[in-house]
Amino acid sequence: MPKTLDQVYENEKATVIDIQGGQGIRQRLGQMGIHPGDTITMLRYGALRGPILIEVHGSQVVLGRGIASRIIVEEAE
């Protein structure tokens, strides 16, 4: 069942299905290595609804909750 990246639990893997938003957000996430079809591991949530730390392609990336809420994912096996 699809959900947004900010709804994924810590230490859970998810596959990116889609990125909602315009060309700017897609390009920015693409530069960070986040594309549809990629597998992301949720590492840690920031305190008080702060940023989240994920791992994609072996690199750790920090995303704000607003951007994370635009990334549609589904659970990876």
N, CA, C and O atoms as a Maestro MAE file, in Angstrom:
{
 s_m_m2io_version
 :::
 2.0.0
}

f_m_ct {
 s_m_title
 :::
 protein
 m_atom[308] {
  # First column is atom index #
  i_m_mmod_type
  r_m_x_coord
  r_m_y_coord
  r_m_z_coord
  i_m_residue_number
  s_m_chain_name
  s_m_pdb_residue_name
  s_m_pdb_atom_name
  i_m_atomic_number
  :::
  1 25 0.843 -1.181 0.000 1 A "MET " " N  " 7
  2 3 0.000 0.000 0.000 1 A "MET " " CA " 6
  3 2 0.892 1.248 0.000 1 A "MET " " C  " 6
  4 15 1.738 1.391 0.882 1 A "MET " " O  " 8
  5 25 0.723 2.126 -0.943 2 A "PRO " " N  " 7
  6 3 1.569 3.325 -1.017 2 A "PRO " " CA " 6
  7 2 1.354 4.269 0.166 2 A "PRO " " C  " 6
  8 15 0.243 4.429 0.672 2 A "PRO " " O  " 8
  9 25 2.451 4.884 0.583 3 A "LYS " " N  " 7
  10 3 2.424 5.909 1.619 3 A "LYS " " CA " 6
  11 2 3.566 6.868 1.345 3 A "LYS " " C  " 6
  12 15 4.359 6.638 0.432 3 A "LYS " " O  " 8
  13 25 3.662 7.931 2.115 4 A "THR " " N  " 7
  14 3 4.729 8.900 1.904 4 A "THR " " CA " 6
  15 2 5.943 8.514 2.739 4 A "THR " " C  " 6
  16 15 5.827 7.771 3.714 4 A "THR " " O  " 8
  17 25 7.094 9.019 2.353 5 A "LEU " " N  " 7
  18 3 8.347 8.646 3.011 5 A "LEU " " CA " 6
  19 2 8.351 9.030 4.489 5 A "LEU " " C  " 6
  20 15 8.963 8.332 5.297 5 A "LEU " " O  " 8
  21 25 7.687 10.115 4.859 6 A "ASP " " N  " 7
  22 3 7.683 10.512 6.276 6 A "ASP " " CA " 6
  23 2 6.801 9.605 7.133 6 A "ASP " " C  " 6
  24 15 6.749 9.784 8.350 6 A "ASP " " O  " 8
  25 25 6.111 8.643 6.536 7 A "GLN " " N  " 7
  26 3 5.283 7.686 7.276 7 A "GLN " " CA " 6
  27 2 5.973 6.334 7.456 7 A "GLN " " C  " 6
  28 15 5.399 5.425 8.056 7 A "GLN " " O  " 8
  29 25 7.189 6.192 6.947 8 A "VAL " " N  " 7
  30 3 7.936 4.938 7.042 8 A "VAL " " CA " 6
  31 2 8.613 4.881 8.416 8 A "VAL " " C  " 6
  32 15 9.155 5.879 8.891 8 A "VAL " " O  " 8
  33 25 8.575 3.707 9.044 9 A "TYR " " N  " 7
  34 3 9.190 3.535 10.363 9 A "TYR " " CA " 6
  35 2 10.704 3.426 10.256 9 A "TYR " " C  " 6
  36 15 11.238 3.099 9.196 9 A "TYR " " O  " 8
  37 25 11.399 3.704 11.372 10 A "GLU " " N  " 7
  38 3 12.855 3.605 11.408 10 A "GLU " " CA " 6
  39 2 13.293 2.172 11.110 10 A "GLU " " C  " 6
  40 15 12.620 1.215 11.492 10 A "GLU " " O  " 8
  41 25 14.423 2.040 10.427 11 A "ASN " " N  " 7
  42 3 15.032 0.758 10.033 11 A "ASN " " CA " 6
  43 2 14.163 -0.046 9.068 11 A "ASN " " C  " 6
  44 15 14.333 -1.259 8.949 11 A "ASN " " O  " 8
  45 25 13.251 0.606 8.393 12 A "GLU " " N  " 7
  46 3 12.401 -0.050 7.402 12 A "GLU " " CA " 6
  47 2 12.856 0.377 6.011 12 A "GLU " " C  " 6
  48 15 13.282 1.514 5.809 12 A "GLU " " O  " 8
  49 25 12.762 -0.545 5.054 13 A "LYS " " N  " 7
  50 3 13.129 -0.228 3.673 13 A "LYS " " CA " 6
  51 2 11.871 0.028 2.863 13 A "LYS " " C  " 6
  52 15 10.832 -0.593 3.086 13 A "LYS " " O  " 8
  53 25 11.983 0.954 1.917 14 A "ALA " " N  " 7
  54 3 10.864 1.301 1.056 14 A "ALA " " CA " 6
  55 2 11.382 1.585 -0.346 14 A "ALA " " C  " 6
  56 15 12.523 2.011 -0.522 14 A "ALA " " O  " 8
  57 25 10.540 1.349 -1.334 15 A "THR " " N  " 7
  58 3 10.874 1.610 -2.731 15 A "THR " " CA " 6
  59 2 10.113 2.838 -3.198 15 A "THR " " C  " 6
  60 15 8.907 2.950 -2.979 15 A "THR " " O  " 8
  61 25 10.820 3.761 -3.842 16 A "VAL " " N  " 7
  62 3 10.201 4.988 -4.338 16 A "VAL " " CA " 6
  63 2 9.323 4.647 -5.538 16 A "VAL " " C  " 6
  64 15 9.778 4.030 -6.502 16 A "VAL " " O  " 8
  65 25 8.061 5.059 -5.464 17 A "ILE " " N  " 7
  66 3 7.128 4.845 -6.570 17 A "ILE " " CA " 6
  67 2 7.031 6.097 -7.426 17 A "ILE " " C  " 6
  68 15 7.088 6.025 -8.654 17 A "ILE " " O  " 8
  69 25 6.885 7.248 -6.771 18 A "ASP " " N  " 7
  70 3 6.665 8.503 -7.492 18 A "ASP " " CA " 6
  71 2 7.118 9.660 -6.623 18 A "ASP " " C  " 6
  72 15 7.226 9.539 -5.403 18 A "ASP " " O  " 8
  73 25 7.379 10.777 -7.268 19 A "ILE " " N  " 7
  74 3 7.703 12.023 -6.578 19 A "ILE " " CA " 6
  75 2 6.665 13.040 -7.006 19 A "ILE " " C  " 6
  76 15 6.586 13.401 -8.180 19 A "ILE " " O  " 8
  77 25 5.871 13.499 -6.056 20 A "GLN " " N  " 7
  78 3 4.844 14.492 -6.350 20 A "GLN " " CA " 6
  79 2 5.468 15.875 -6.266 20 A "GLN " " C  " 6
  80 15 6.171 16.194 -5.308 20 A "GLN " " O  " 8
  81 25 5.205 16.685 -7.271 21 A "GLY " " N  " 7
  82 3 5.753 18.029 -7.284 21 A "GLY " " CA " 6
  83 2 6.236 18.391 -8.665 21 A "GLY " " C  " 6
  84 15 6.152 17.600 -9.604 21 A "GLY " " O  " 8
  85 25 6.734 19.582 -8.768 22 A "GLY " " N  " 7
  86 3 7.185 20.085 -10.047 22 A "GLY " " CA " 6
  87 2 8.581 19.627 -10.419 22 A "GLY " " C  " 6
  88 15 9.197 18.801 -9.745 22 A "GLY " " O  " 8
  89 25 9.052 20.193 -11.510 23 A "GLN " " N  " 7
  90 3 10.366 19.839 -12.035 23 A "GLN " " CA " 6
  91 2 11.483 20.175 -11.050 23 A "GLN " " C  " 6
  92 15 12.478 19.455 -10.974 23 A "GLN " " O  " 8
  93 25 11.327 21.257 -10.299 24 A "GLY " " N  " 7
  94 3 12.368 21.677 -9.362 24 A "GLY " " CA " 6
  95 2 12.629 20.655 -8.278 24 A "GLY " " C  " 6
  96 15 13.784 20.328 -8.005 24 A "GLY " " O  " 8
  97 25 11.579 20.142 -7.653 25 A "ILE " " N  " 7
  98 3 11.757 19.156 -6.584 25 A "ILE " " CA " 6
  99 2 12.277 17.840 -7.138 25 A "ILE " " C  " 6
  100 15 13.096 17.181 -6.497 25 A "ILE " " O  " 8
  101 25 11.815 17.448 -8.319 26 A "ARG " " N  " 7
  102 3 12.307 16.215 -8.938 26 A "ARG " " CA " 6
  103 2 13.803 16.331 -9.264 26 A "ARG " " C  " 6
  104 15 14.567 15.386 -9.071 26 A "ARG " " O  " 8
  105 25 14.196 17.490 -9.755 27 A "GLN " " N  " 7
  106 3 15.599 17.695 -10.097 27 A "GLN " " CA " 6
  107 2 16.474 17.711 -8.840 27 A "GLN " " C  " 6
  108 15 17.560 17.131 -8.831 27 A "GLN " " O  " 8
  109 25 16.004 18.371 -7.787 28 A "ARG " " N  " 7
  110 3 16.775 18.434 -6.538 28 A "ARG " " CA " 6
  111 2 16.942 17.047 -5.928 28 A "ARG " " C  " 6
  112 15 18.037 16.683 -5.498 28 A "ARG " " O  " 8
  113 25 15.860 16.274 -5.890 29 A "LEU " " N  " 7
  114 3 15.957 14.918 -5.347 29 A "LEU " " CA " 6
  115 2 16.809 14.028 -6.243 29 A "LEU " " C  " 6
  116 15 17.529 13.158 -5.753 29 A "LEU " " O  " 8
  117 25 16.729 14.242 -7.555 30 A "GLY " " N  " 7
  118 3 17.575 13.494 -8.483 30 A "GLY " " CA " 6
  119 2 19.051 13.752 -8.240 30 A "GLY " " C  " 6
  120 15 19.869 12.840 -8.357 30 A "GLY " " O  " 8
  121 25 19.398 14.984 -7.905 31 A "GLN " " N  " 7
  122 3 20.787 15.314 -7.600 31 A "GLN " " CA " 6
  123 2 21.258 14.640 -6.313 31 A "GLN " " C  " 6
  124 15 22.449 14.381 -6.138 31 A "GLN " " O  " 8
  125 25 20.307 14.356 -5.409 32 A "MET " " N  " 7
  126 3 20.638 13.646 -4.166 32 A "MET " " CA " 6
  127 2 20.667 12.139 -4.379 32 A "MET " " C  " 6
  128 15 21.045 11.397 -3.474 32 A "MET " " O  " 8
  129 25 20.272 11.675 -5.565 33 A "GLY " " N  " 7
  130 3 20.283 10.252 -5.873 33 A "GLY " " CA " 6
  131 2 18.971 9.555 -5.607 33 A "GLY " " C  " 6
  132 15 18.933 8.327 -5.520 33 A "GLY " " O  " 8
  133 25 17.880 10.317 -5.474 34 A "ILE " " N  " 7
  134 3 16.574 9.728 -5.194 34 A "ILE " " CA " 6
  135 2 15.728 9.794 -6.458 34 A "ILE " " C  " 6
  136 15 15.362 10.873 -6.923 34 A "ILE " " O  " 8
  137 25 15.422 8.610 -7.009 35 A "HIS " " N  " 7
  138 3 14.654 8.487 -8.243 35 A "HIS " " CA " 6
  139 2 13.588 7.415 -8.060 35 A "HIS " " C  " 6
  140 15 13.742 6.547 -7.201 35 A "HIS " " O  " 8
  141 25 12.512 7.449 -8.841 36 A "PRO " " N  " 7
  142 3 11.536 6.349 -8.790 36 A "PRO " " CA " 6
  143 2 12.231 5.012 -9.074 36 A "PRO " " C  " 6
  144 15 13.046 4.905 -9.991 36 A "PRO " " O  " 8
  145 25 11.897 4.008 -8.280 37 A "GLY " " N  " 7
  146 3 12.508 2.688 -8.418 37 A "GLY " " CA " 6
  147 2 13.635 2.430 -7.425 37 A "GLY " " C  " 6
  148 15 14.037 1.281 -7.241 37 A "GLY " " O  " 8
  149 25 14.149 3.468 -6.787 38 A "ASP " " N  " 7
  150 3 15.233 3.312 -5.817 38 A "ASP " " CA " 6
  151 2 14.713 2.776 -4.489 38 A "ASP " " C  " 6
  152 15 13.567 3.022 -4.114 38 A "ASP " " O  " 8
  153 25 15.574 2.036 -3.779 39 A "THR " " N  " 7
  154 3 15.239 1.546 -2.445 39 A "THR " " CA " 6
  155 2 15.886 2.458 -1.412 39 A "THR " " C  " 6
  156 15 17.075 2.769 -1.487 39 A "THR " " O  " 8
  157 25 15.079 2.878 -0.453 40 A "ILE " " N  " 7
  158 3 15.512 3.805 0.594 40 A "ILE " " CA " 6
  159 2 15.373 3.116 1.941 40 A "ILE " " C  " 6
  160 15 14.390 2.416 2.183 40 A "ILE " " O  " 8
  161 25 16.353 3.310 2.822 41 A "THR " " N  " 7
  162 3 16.266 2.812 4.190 41 A "THR " " CA " 6
  163 2 16.092 4.002 5.119 41 A "THR " " C  " 6
  164 15 16.902 4.929 5.104 41 A "THR " " O  " 8
  165 25 15.043 3.979 5.926 42 A "MET " " N  " 7
  166 3 14.807 5.040 6.913 42 A "MET " " CA " 6
  167 2 15.731 4.782 8.095 42 A "MET " " C  " 6
  168 15 15.655 3.726 8.722 42 A "MET " " O  " 8
  169 25 16.592 5.729 8.399 43 A "LEU " " N  " 7
  170 3 17.541 5.530 9.489 43 A "LEU " " CA " 6
  171 2 17.067 6.165 10.794 43 A "LEU " " C  " 6
  172 15 17.073 5.517 11.841 43 A "LEU " " O  " 8
  173 25 16.654 7.443 10.732 44 A "ARG " " N  " 7
  174 3 16.330 8.135 11.974 44 A "ARG " " CA " 6
  175 2 15.438 9.337 11.730 44 A "ARG " " C  " 6
  176 15 15.533 10.007 10.701 44 A "ARG " " O  " 8
  177 25 14.570 9.594 12.698 45 A "TYR " " N  " 7
  178 3 13.737 10.797 12.684 45 A "TYR " " CA " 6
  179 2 14.354 11.847 13.578 45 A "TYR " " C  " 6
  180 15 14.907 11.517 14.627 45 A "TYR " " O  " 8
  181 25 14.270 13.118 13.180 46 A "GLY " " N  " 7
  182 3 14.708 14.209 14.031 46 A "GLY " " CA " 6
  183 2 13.682 14.452 15.125 46 A "GLY " " C  " 6
  184 15 12.508 14.117 14.967 46 A "GLY " " O  " 8
  185 25 14.117 15.028 16.222 47 A "ALA " " N  " 7
  186 3 13.220 15.313 17.343 47 A "ALA " " CA " 6
  187 2 12.224 16.408 16.955 47 A "ALA " " C  " 6
  188 15 12.519 17.282 16.139 47 A "ALA " " O  " 8
  189 25 11.057 16.335 17.552 48 A "LEU " " N  " 7
  190 3 10.024 17.365 17.372 48 A "LEU " " CA " 6
  191 2 9.676 17.600 15.904 48 A "LEU " " C  " 6
  192 15 9.617 18.740 15.444 48 A "LEU " " O  " 8
  193 25 9.447 16.503 15.172 49 A "ARG " " N  " 7
  194 3 9.077 16.570 13.752 49 A "ARG " " CA " 6
  195 2 10.156 17.264 12.916 49 A "ARG " " C  " 6
  196 15 9.856 17.963 11.948 49 A "ARG " " O  " 8
  197 25 11.393 17.061 13.299 50 A "GLY " " N  " 7
  198 3 12.511 17.634 12.564 50 A "GLY " " CA " 6
  199 2 12.828 16.821 11.320 50 A "GLY " " C  " 6
  200 15 12.012 16.000 10.901 50 A "GLY " " O  " 8
  201 25 13.985 17.026 10.726 51 A "PRO " " N  " 7
  202 3 14.354 16.327 9.487 51 A "PRO " " CA " 6
  203 2 14.544 14.834 9.715 51 A "PRO " " C  " 6
  204 15 14.689 14.374 10.847 51 A "PRO " " O  " 8
  205 25 14.539 14.088 8.613 52 A "ILE " " N  " 7
  206 3 14.729 12.647 8.680 52 A "ILE " " CA " 6
  207 2 16.029 12.275 7.975 52 A "ILE " " C  " 6
  208 15 16.458 12.940 7.032 52 A "ILE " " O  " 8
  209 25 16.643 11.195 8.457 53 A "LEU " " N  " 7
  210 3 17.893 10.707 7.885 53 A "LEU " " CA " 6
  211 2 17.590 9.398 7.169 53 A "LEU " " C  " 6
  212 15 17.056 8.463 7.764 53 A "LEU " " O  " 8
  213 25 17.936 9.341 5.881 54 A "ILE " " N  " 7
  214 3 17.709 8.135 5.085 54 A "ILE " " CA " 6
  215 2 19.023 7.686 4.456 54 A "ILE " " C  " 6
  216 15 20.004 8.429 4.424 54 A "ILE " " O  " 8
  217 25 19.017 6.463 3.961 55 A "GLU " " N  " 7
  218 3 20.161 5.946 3.213 55 A "GLU " " CA " 6
  219 2 19.669 5.517 1.839 55 A "GLU " " C  " 6
  220 15 18.710 4.756 1.716 55 A "GLU " " O  " 8
  221 25 20.342 6.018 0.810 56 A "VAL " " N  " 7
  222 3 20.011 5.656 -0.563 56 A "VAL " " CA " 6
  223 2 21.326 5.482 -1.325 56 A "VAL " " C  " 6
  224 15 22.186 6.363 -1.284 56 A "VAL " " O  " 8
  225 25 21.484 4.376 -2.006 57 A "HIS " " N  " 7
  226 3 22.701 4.049 -2.775 57 A "HIS " " CA " 6
  227 2 23.958 4.113 -1.908 57 A "HIS " " C  " 6
  228 15 25.021 4.506 -2.388 57 A "HIS " " O  " 8
  229 25 23.842 3.729 -0.635 58 A "GLY " " N  " 7
  230 3 24.998 3.702 0.264 58 A "GLY " " CA " 6
  231 2 25.370 5.043 0.858 58 A "GLY " " C  " 6
  232 15 26.330 5.118 1.624 58 A "GLY " " O  " 8
  233 25 24.653 6.102 0.539 59 A "SER " " N  " 7
  234 3 24.924 7.434 1.083 59 A "SER " " CA " 6
  235 2 23.799 7.846 2.017 59 A "SER " " C  " 6
  236 15 22.636 7.509 1.795 59 A "SER " " O  " 8
  237 25 24.158 8.579 3.068 60 A "GLN " " N  " 7
  238 3 23.158 9.091 3.986 60 A "GLN " " CA " 6
  239 2 22.752 10.490 3.554 60 A "GLN " " C  " 6
  240 15 23.597 11.330 3.243 60 A "GLN " " O  " 8
  241 25 21.433 10.729 3.538 61 A "VAL " " N  " 7
  242 3 20.873 12.001 3.085 61 A "VAL " " CA " 6
  243 2 19.861 12.469 4.126 61 A "VAL " " C  " 6
  244 15 19.082 11.672 4.648 61 A "VAL " " O  " 8
  245 25 19.878 13.766 4.423 62 A "VAL " " N  " 7
  246 3 18.905 14.349 5.342 62 A "VAL " " CA " 6
  247 2 17.869 15.103 4.519 62 A "VAL " " C  " 6
  248 15 18.210 15.904 3.649 62 A "VAL " " O  " 8
  249 25 16.592 14.832 4.808 63 A "LEU " " N  " 7
  250 3 15.485 15.493 4.120 63 A "LEU " " CA " 6
  251 2 14.559 16.132 5.144 63 A "LEU " " C  " 6
  252 15 14.357 15.594 6.233 63 A "LEU " " O  " 8
  253 25 14.004 17.276 4.791 64 A "GLY " " N  " 7
  254 3 12.978 17.883 5.617 64 A "GLY " " CA " 6
  255 2 11.684 17.119 5.476 64 A "GLY " " C  " 6
  256 15 11.488 16.397 4.498 64 A "GLY " " O  " 8
  257 25 10.800 17.268 6.442 65 A "ARG " " N  " 7
  258 3 9.522 16.541 6.420 65 A "ARG " " CA " 6
  259 2 8.658 16.960 5.226 65 A "ARG " " C  " 6
  260 15 7.931 16.134 4.675 65 A "ARG " " O  " 8
  261 25 8.728 18.227 4.825 66 A "GLY " " N  " 7
  262 3 7.926 18.688 3.695 66 A "GLY " " CA " 6
  263 2 8.295 17.979 2.404 66 A "GLY " " C  " 6
  264 15 7.420 17.563 1.645 66 A "GLY " " O  " 8
  265 25 9.585 17.842 2.156 67 A "ILE " " N  " 7
  266 3 10.036 17.140 0.954 67 A "ILE " " CA " 6
  267 2 9.743 15.649 1.071 67 A "ILE " " C  " 6
  268 15 9.328 15.022 0.096 67 A "ILE " " O  " 8
  269 25 9.956 15.076 2.250 68 A "ALA " " N  " 7
  270 3 9.701 13.647 2.454 68 A "ALA " " CA " 6
  271 2 8.224 13.311 2.223 68 A "ALA " " C  " 6
  272 15 7.896 12.210 1.781 68 A "ALA " " O  " 8
  273 25 7.342 14.260 2.523 69 A "SER " " N  " 7
  274 3 5.916 14.000 2.343 69 A "SER " " CA " 6
  275 2 5.502 14.009 0.872 69 A "SER " " C  " 6
  276 15 4.361 13.669 0.560 69 A "SER " " O  " 8
  277 25 6.391 14.386 -0.030 70 A "ARG " " N  " 7
  278 3 6.104 14.395 -1.466 70 A "ARG " " CA " 6
  279 2 6.652 13.160 -2.170 70 A "ARG " " C  " 6
  280 15 6.435 12.984 -3.369 70 A "ARG " " O  " 8
  281 25 7.362 12.301 -1.432 71 A "ILE " " N  " 7
  282 3 7.941 11.082 -2.003 71 A "ILE " " CA " 6
  283 2 7.017 9.916 -1.664 71 A "ILE " " C  " 6
  284 15 6.863 9.558 -0.496 71 A "ILE " " O  " 8
  285 25 6.405 9.328 -2.685 72 A "ILE " " N  " 7
  286 3 5.481 8.213 -2.500 72 A "ILE " " CA " 6
  287 2 6.284 6.908 -2.569 72 A "ILE " " C  " 6
  288 15 7.030 6.674 -3.519 72 A "ILE " " O  " 8
  289 25 6.117 6.065 -1.543 73 A "VAL " " N  " 7
  290 3 6.870 4.820 -1.456 73 A "VAL " " CA " 6
  291 2 5.937 3.655 -1.126 73 A "VAL " " C  " 6
  292 15 4.780 3.844 -0.749 73 A "VAL " " O  " 8
  293 25 6.479 2.447 -1.279 74 A "GLU " " N  " 7
  294 3 5.797 1.254 -0.806 74 A "GLU " " CA " 6
  295 2 6.853 0.376 -0.143 74 A "GLU " " C  " 6
  296 15 8.041 0.486 -0.444 74 A "GLU " " O  " 8
  297 25 6.412 -0.491 0.755 75 A "GLU " " N  " 7
  298 3 7.340 -1.342 1.493 75 A "GLU " " CA " 6
  299 2 8.151 -2.211 0.538 75 A "GLU " " C  " 6
  300 15 7.624 -2.779 -0.418 75 A "GLU " " O  " 8
  301 25 9.433 -2.298 0.823 76 A "ALA " " N  " 7
  302 3 10.331 -3.158 0.026 76 A "ALA " " CA " 6
  303 2 10.491 -4.483 0.739 76 A "ALA " " C  " 6
  304 15 10.430 -4.547 1.967 76 A "ALA " " O  " 8
  305 25 10.695 -5.531 -0.021 77 A "GLU " " N  " 7
  306 3 10.896 -6.854 0.584 77 A "GLU " " CA " 6
  307 2 12.351 -7.130 0.795 77 A "GLU " " C  " 6
  308 15 12.711 -8.196 1.295 77 A "GLU " " O  " 8
  :::
 }
 m_bond[307] {
  # First column is bond index #
  i_m_from
  i_m_to
  i_m_order
  :::
  1 1 2 1
  2 2 3 1
  3 3 4 2
  4 3 5 1
  5 5 6 1
  6 6 7 1
  7 7 8 2
  8 7 9 1
  9 9 10 1
  10 10 11 1
  11 11 12 2
  12 11 13 1
  13 13 14 1
  14 14 15 1
  15 15 16 2
  16 15 17 1
  17 17 18 1
  18 18 19 1
  19 19 20 2
  20 19 21 1
  21 21 22 1
  22 22 23 1
  23 23 24 2
  24 23 25 1
  25 25 26 1
  26 26 27 1
  27 27 28 2
  28 27 29 1
  29 29 30 1
  30 30 31 1
  31 31 32 2
  32 31 33 1
  33 33 34 1
  34 34 35 1
  35 35 36 2
  36 35 37 1
  37 37 38 1
  38 38 39 1
  39 39 40 2
  40 39 41 1
  41 41 42 1
  42 42 43 1
  43 43 44 2
  44 43 45 1
  45 45 46 1
  46 46 47 1
  47 47 48 2
  48 47 49 1
  49 49 50 1
  50 50 51 1
  51 51 52 2
  52 51 53 1
  53 53 54 1
  54 54 55 1
  55 55 56 2
  56 55 57 1
  57 57 58 1
  58 58 59 1
  59 59 60 2
  60 59 61 1
  61 61 62 1
  62 62 63 1
  63 63 64 2
  64 63 65 1
  65 65 66 1
  66 66 67 1
  67 67 68 2
  68 67 69 1
  69 69 70 1
  70 70 71 1
  71 71 72 2
  72 71 73 1
  73 73 74 1
  74 74 75 1
  75 75 76 2
  76 75 77 1
  77 77 78 1
  78 78 79 1
  79 79 80 2
  80 79 81 1
  81 81 82 1
  82 82 83 1
  83 83 84 2
  84 83 85 1
  85 85 86 1
  86 86 87 1
  87 87 88 2
  88 87 89 1
  89 89 90 1
  90 90 91 1
  91 91 92 2
  92 91 93 1
  93 93 94 1
  94 94 95 1
  95 95 96 2
  96 95 97 1
  97 97 98 1
  98 98 99 1
  99 99 100 2
  100 99 101 1
  101 101 102 1
  102 102 103 1
  103 103 104 2
  104 103 105 1
  105 105 106 1
  106 106 107 1
  107 107 108 2
  108 107 109 1
  109 109 110 1
  110 110 111 1
  111 111 112 2
  112 111 113 1
  113 113 114 1
  114 114 115 1
  115 115 116 2
  116 115 117 1
  117 117 118 1
  118 118 119 1
  119 119 120 2
  120 119 121 1
  121 121 122 1
  122 122 123 1
  123 123 124 2
  124 123 125 1
  125 125 126 1
  126 126 127 1
  127 127 128 2
  128 127 129 1
  129 129 130 1
  130 130 131 1
  131 131 132 2
  132 131 133 1
  133 133 134 1
  134 134 135 1
  135 135 136 2
  136 135 137 1
  137 137 138 1
  138 138 139 1
  139 139 140 2
  140 139 141 1
  141 141 142 1
  142 142 143 1
  143 143 144 2
  144 143 145 1
  145 145 146 1
  146 146 147 1
  147 147 148 2
  148 147 149 1
  149 149 150 1
  150 150 151 1
  151 151 152 2
  152 151 153 1
  153 153 154 1
  154 154 155 1
  155 155 156 2
  156 155 157 1
  157 157 158 1
  158 158 159 1
  159 159 160 2
  160 159 161 1
  161 161 162 1
  162 162 163 1
  163 163 164 2
  164 163 165 1
  165 165 166 1
  166 166 167 1
  167 167 168 2
  168 167 169 1
  169 169 170 1
  170 170 171 1
  171 171 172 2
  172 171 173 1
  173 173 174 1
  174 174 175 1
  175 175 176 2
  176 175 177 1
  177 177 178 1
  178 178 179 1
  179 179 180 2
  180 179 181 1
  181 181 182 1
  182 182 183 1
  183 183 184 2
  184 183 185 1
  185 185 186 1
  186 186 187 1
  187 187 188 2
  188 187 189 1
  189 189 190 1
  190 190 191 1
  191 191 192 2
  192 191 193 1
  193 193 194 1
  194 194 195 1
  195 195 196 2
  196 195 197 1
  197 197 198 1
  198 198 199 1
  199 199 200 2
  200 199 201 1
  201 201 202 1
  202 202 203 1
  203 203 204 2
  204 203 205 1
  205 205 206 1
  206 206 207 1
  207 207 208 2
  208 207 209 1
  209 209 210 1
  210 210 211 1
  211 211 212 2
  212 211 213 1
  213 213 214 1
  214 214 215 1
  215 215 216 2
  216 215 217 1
  217 217 218 1
  218 218 219 1
  219 219 220 2
  220 219 221 1
  221 221 222 1
  222 222 223 1
  223 223 224 2
  224 223 225 1
  225 225 226 1
  226 226 227 1
  227 227 228 2
  228 227 229 1
  229 229 230 1
  230 230 231 1
  231 231 232 2
  232 231 233 1
  233 233 234 1
  234 234 235 1
  235 235 236 2
  236 235 237 1
  237 237 238 1
  238 238 239 1
  239 239 240 2
  240 239 241 1
  241 241 242 1
  242 242 243 1
  243 243 244 2
  244 243 245 1
  245 245 246 1
  246 246 247 1
  247 247 248 2
  248 247 249 1
  249 249 250 1
  250 250 251 1
  251 251 252 2
  252 251 253 1
  253 253 254 1
  254 254 255 1
  255 255 256 2
  256 255 257 1
  257 257 258 1
  258 258 259 1
  259 259 260 2
  260 259 261 1
  261 261 262 1
  262 262 263 1
  263 263 264 2
  264 263 265 1
  265 265 266 1
  266 266 267 1
  267 267 268 2
  268 267 269 1
  269 269 270 1
  270 270 271 1
  271 271 272 2
  272 271 273 1
  273 273 274 1
  274 274 275 1
  275 275 276 2
  276 275 277 1
  277 277 278 1
  278 278 279 1
  279 279 280 2
  280 279 281 1
  281 281 282 1
  282 282 283 1
  283 283 284 2
  284 283 285 1
  285 285 286 1
  286 286 287 1
  287 287 288 2
  288 287 289 1
  289 289 290 1
  290 290 291 1
  291 291 292 2
  292 291 293 1
  293 293 294 1
  294 294 295 1
  295 295 296 2
  296 295 297 1
  297 297 298 1
  298 298 299 1
  299 299 300 2
  300 299 301 1
  301 301 302 1
  302 302 303 1
  303 303 304 2
  304 303 305 1
  305 305 306 1
  306 306 307 1
  307 307 308 2
  :::
 }
}
